[in-house]
Amino acid sequence: SGNLWYDHMAEKGYVVFTMDGRGSANRGLKFEQAIHGNVATTEMNDQMKGVDYLKSLPFVDAERMGIHGWSYGGFMTTSFMLRKPDVFKVGVAGGPVLDWKQYEIMYTERYMESPQDNPEGFKNTNLINRVKDLKGKLLMIHGAQDPVVVWQHSIDFTREAVKNGVLCLSRTRTQCTWQRPCSFDAKNYRLLRFVLKTRKYND
């Protein structure tokens, strides 16, 4: 696959599935800008088409599906766990964007404009306000030195989780950033251990 983590999970007996929905790059301007102003809506609908496909396969257990992503993928993972809590039983979100007002300006304004110009869009995509909707098991991994998706995202989310009595596991890696992700041993071992423990719990 070109991704050792996917290969490792497949060797453990998991079905590994990836897809690029609208909003992904290198497929034309219209395809990429479909998410403009309200991220995690159009692309979530596209990802659900992938979920429907997986459910149609006889070897997929639709009751024990998980989701994982880093940075924007961490945002998507957390979005699914909160906005569609009955789809995935477990999620692992690495360096997730949880409040777009705290993200770097260049990328944010390209897809979301500014909080002043698009207040409703920023409100709808603020996942910190949705903590109480978490039903499954969510692990967040965040680099304390990440200069782009700053640690404050996960700190604020964890604070709200504690305040509302919601169980959310959080792990901090001092050297992890989007430019220098955690090593396989540091990040993926934790991820695998979390998934395996969750699988046993659900059994």
Disulfide bonds with the S-S distance in Angstrom:
Cys176-Cys182 1.78
